Amino acid sequence: MSIVSSHLTVSLDGFVAGPDQSLEEPLGRGGERLHEWMFVPDGPESDARIVEESLSGVGAFVMGRNMFGPDRGPWDPSWTGWWGEDPPFHAPVFVLGHREREPVEMAGGTTFHFVTDGIGAALERARKAAGERRVDIAGGASTVRQYLAAGLVDRLTLHLVPVLLGSGERLFDGLDGLVLEQEEVVVSPAVTHLRYRVAR
């Protein structure tokens, strides 16, 4: 059975997005600061390696509707995600939601499939699509929390950045019994990468 992983960038105070998320600021106020380390020209090789590892070997992704787009009502058929014509996934992506929608095929091998019957069904479909490759729970925080609470994540990688957001969308709320076993720590000037095995 394929390994289930998740990779999230998180602030020092535990937020993966800032407050007041909107179309103009999809990561909330200050949230863009969480990802600046990924776009530093000639950044450390260690950071580039971690980014490459987070995407390599993934056969399918699962994400929440909030990560896919800003609308919460009926689908806007013109909306195809935040990532342009060639999203970075290059694999099937299963989007959790409450409203049905036909699959959306994009360039580069990404197809968004919309799942209305819960996290278990989305993971089952993702595993079938991934075969022996990894399934990654891409986000956002609420979706990853649900999978962690259900004991469905095998490995969790946190990219910890020295930023304090103060409020927003917190990752670990309601996961008091979660046990993480540290496997790897990689430090660079802008971010610390922490990889954990999720204990059962």
N, C-alpha and C positions, 0 to 999 in steps of 0.2 A: 504494500500500500504506500502511496506517495506521502512524503513528509509535508507537513503543513507549517509554513513559516510566516512571520510578519516582520516588517522593517519600518520603523517609525522614527522621525526626528522629534525630539522632545526638549522642552526648556528645562532649566534647572529646577523650576518649581512645578514641573510635571505636566505642562500643557503641550498639546500637539497643534493647537490653533489658538489664536487670540480671540478677544471678544468681538461681537458685532460683525460676524461673517456676512458678506454681501457679494453681489456680482462684481463690484469694483475691488473688493478686498476678500477674495475667497478664503484666505487663511486668517481673516480677522485682523484687527488693528495690531500691528507689530509682528504678525505671523510670518511675513516674508523673511524676517531676520533669521528664522529657524533654518532656512535652506541656503543661506548665502555661502556656506562652506562648500556646497556642491558646484559652485560656479566661479571659484577663484581661479584665474588664469595661472597655469603652471603650479597648481596646488600640490600638496604632498602626494607622493605615489601611494601612500597608505590609504588616503581618502578615495583616490581613484579606484584602487583595488576593491575596497569595500562596496562602492557603488556598483562596480561590475559584478561582484559576487552576489549582490542583492537581486540582480536581474537574470544572471546566467542560471541555467538549469531549471527555470520556471516554465511549467507547461500550461498553467492557467492561473488567473487571478480572481479574487472575490473582492468587491467593494460595496460600500453603502451608497444609497442614492445621494446623500449629501456630498460625497466625494465626487460623484459623477457630474453633478450640476446644482445650480442654485434654486431651481423651481421645486415647489413642494405640492402643487396641485396637479391637474392633468398634465400629461407630457406635452412639451413643446417639440413637435417632430423635427423642427429645424436645429434643435440642440443636440450636438454629438460629442459633448464633453469639453473639458478645458484645454485639450492638448493639440488642437489643430487637426489637419487631415491625416497626419501620420503619428498617432499616439505612441508613447514609448514602450508599450506592453508587448506588441508583436506576438500575441497569443490570445486565446479566448478570455474574455473578462465577463464575470457573472455579477450583475448589479442587483442588489437587494432592493425591493420596493413593494408597494401595495397596489400598483396599477400595471396592467399588462402593456407590453409594447413589443413590436416586432424587432428582431435582431438588427443591429446597425453595423454594417461592414465598413471598415476603414482601411486606409492604406497600410502596408507593412505587416499584414497578417493579424491585425487586431479586429475582433468582432465583439461588440457589446451584446450580451444576452441578458434579458431582464427576468428576474426570478421573483415570484410573488408568494411562494409557499415556505419561506423561512430559511434560516441559516443552514440547517441540516441538508435541505434539498439543494441549496446553492453549492455546498461543499461536495455533495455527491456528484453533481453534474460537473463541477470543476475537476474532481478526481478522475472521472471518466474521460474528460477531455485531455487531462495531463498525462495519463498513462503512468509510466514510471517516473516521470519528472515531478518536480516540486509544485505544490499549490501555495500561492502567497496571498495572505489576507492583506490587501493593500491599504485599507483604511475606510473611513476615518476612525477616530477614537472609539465612537460608540460601537461600530461594527467589530473592531478588534476586541473590545471589552466583552461583547457577547460571545465571541469564539473562545476567549480565554476563560470566561465563566463556565462555559460548557465543556471545558477540558479538551478542546479540539485543536489547539495549537501545540506543535512540538518544539519549535525554536522561535525565540523572540530576540530581535536585534534592535537596540535603541541607539540612536545617534544623539548624544547628549551635548547640547550647545550651551555656552555660558551666557544665556539670555534669561531674564526674568520677565514674564508676561503679566503676572499678577492675577489674571483671570482668563477665562476662555473655556476651551474644551479639554478637560483633564482625562488622562488615560486610565489611571488605576482606581478611580472611584468605584466602590462596591466590590472590590476584588481582595478583601482583607485576607482570605485564606490562600491566596496564590503563593506558590513556592517556586522560586527561580534558582537554578543552579548555574553559576557563572562558568562559561567555557572559554571566553576570549575577551581581552581588553586591548584596544588599539588607540593610542593617543596621538593627536596632532595638535598644532597650535589653535585650531578653530573648533575642534569637535573631538569628543571621546566616543569611540564605538564600543558598545557593550553587547556581547552575544551571550544569551542564556538558553539553557535547556529548561523547558517548562516541566516541572515534576508532576507526576500523576498522583 
